[in-house]
C-alpha cells in the first residue's frame, strides 16, 4: 500500500519529462530498487497499470533493476554485501554496521517514442 505515493510521483515525473521531450508514447521506465527498500515489484506494476491508464504512459514496460544491500562495519572498516539476513560483519563479527547502499528507489530513465519514431513505424507497416 505504501507504494502508491511512489507510483504517483513516478507517473508525474514521467509525464512531465515525456512532455518536455515531445513524446507521443512512453515505452519503458527503468527503475532502480535497493534490496533493503520495502518495495514490491508486483505492487508497483499493479499501481502503474491503474494510474497510467488513459495517459501516453499506459502500457509502458517497467524494468526493475535490483541493487544489492552493502553495509559498512564501524569496528573494522569492512564494506560487505549482505548475504542472507545476517547483518554481522563477516570479517570481525561486529554488529555496529550501517547501510551504504541498497535502500534506493528511483526512476533512472524513461524510454519514449517521439513523432519521428511513430511516423517511421507507420511508413514501415
PyMOL commands that set and color helices and strands:
alter all, ss='L'
color gray80, all
select helices_A, chain A and resi 3-20+41-52+115-124
alter helices_A, ss='H'
color red, helices_A
select strands_A, chain A and resi 23-34+61-67+70-73+79-81+97-101+105-114
alter strands_A, ss='S'
color yellow, strands_A
deselect
rebuild
show_as cartoon
